Amino acid sequence: MRVNPEVLKDFFESRTLGSPDAAIGFVLWRLVHRFQREMNRALDEANLTHLQFTTLALVAWSNRSGEPVSQAELSRAAEIEPMQMSQMMNVLEAKGFIVRHAGKPHPRAKSASITPAGLDALESAMAIAIDVQKRVFGKSGSPGGDLLTIVQAL
């Protein structure tokens, strides 16, 4: 049994935002997935996924103070589930890109530091990621760009 096309037309005209392209959530969802696909393809040559690259970059950024960063802090900063962060940390540790330490004062709370091999991987991957970002978002996605400013305000 099919729904009458007139019922569907009425539904979309009266109870939605119109076409999918008029819904900011759908447009952002499509853009984010396009960006992730392009990042994953490009970062393949650096033996990293987009999420692995992002996690590695967050570890390095957080290590600027000279202190390791906890997985919980990384999870909050990336806004991903702690279990997914733990999985990323396992992968990055297996690749030799990070080392993990027992946390203080809670030994089960792990902290992470980037390794020299991790920094080498990050340096080559960063150039790739910046190129993809420029290609997908153009000047408006660069620091100070209109798109970046609007998205940061949300």
N, C-alpha and C positions, 0 to 999 in steps of 0.2 A: 504494500500500500504506500502510495506516494502522497506527499503534501502538495496541495494545490499551489501552483506558482503564484497566484494572486494573493494567497495567504502569506507567502514568503515576502512578496513585494511589500505588502501592507506592514508586515512585521519590521522589515528593514527601514521603511519610510517613517514609521510612527514610534518605534520603540528602541532604535539604535542610533548610532552616530552617523549612519549612512553607510557608505562603502568602507571596506577595511582600511583604505588609504586615508580616511578621515579620522581614524582612531589613533591617537598618539601612541598608545600602548602597543598596537600592532606594528606601527611604523618603527618604533624603537626596537621592538622584538626582532623584526626583520633585519634592521641595521646591525644590531648586536650580533646576531647569528652570522651575517655576512662578514663582519669584522673578525669574528672568531674563526670562521672557516679560512679566511685569507691569512690570518696569523698562524693557524695550525699548518697550513700548506707551506708558508714561507719559513717557519721555524723548524720544519722537519729537517732541513739541512744542518741545523745546529743541534739536532737530536733532542729537541724540547717540544712539548706541547705549549699552547698558549697559557694554560693554567700553571704548568711547571715553570715557565718563564716568569709569569707574574709572581708566583710564590718565591722564586729565587731572587727576583728584584726586591720584593718586600723584605726578605731576610737581609739582603745587603744594605738596603736603606735603613733598616732598623739597627743594624750593627755599626752604624756610623759613630755611635757613642763609645764603641769599644766593648759594649756589653752584648751578650747573647740575648735573643728575643724569645719569649715563650710562644709555644704553639697556640695558646689561647689568645695572646695578643695578635698574632698573625691572622688567626681565624676571624677575630673581630675587625681587623683592618681590611681584610679582603671581603668581609661579609659572606663567608662560606661556612658550612657546617664543620664543627671540630673534627668529625670523623673523616671528612674529605680532606681537611688540612693534614691530618695525620697520614693519610694515604700519600699525599703529595710529598710530605717530608720523607716518608719511606723511600719513595722513588728517587728523590734528590740525594738522599743519603747513599743509596745503592750506587748511584752514578758518581759518587765522590764529590758532589757539589756543596754539600753541607755536612757538618758534624753536629750531633745532638748530645746534650749533657743532661744529667739529672738535675732537676730544678732545686732551688733553695727557697724556702725551707721544705718544700714538698718534692721528694725524689721522683714521684710518679709524673709530676708536671715537667715536661721536657722543654728545654731551651735549645735554640739552634744558632749556629754561626756559619757564615759562608767560608769555604775553603779557597785556596789559590786556584784550584781547578774550577771551582764554581764561579769565581770572578772572571776567569778566562772565558768560560762559557757565556757568562752574562754579557761581557764586553762584545763578543761577536753577535750574540742574539739581540742585543740592544739596537745595534745598527739596522738589523733586519726589521725589528719591531717599529722603529721610527720610520723606516721607509714605507711599511704597510700603513701606518697611521697617516702619513702624508698622502699616500695614494687614495685611501678611503675617505678621509675627512678634509683634505686640502688645507689651505691656510686657516680656514675657520676653526679647525681642530687643534691648531698650534697654540702654544702659550700666548695668552692675550687675544686669541681668536674669538669671534662671536659665538660659534657653536660651543666651545669649551666654557665660555663665560655663562651662557644660558644653562648648560647642563650642570655646572657647578652650583648654580643658584637653586636648583631643584631640591 
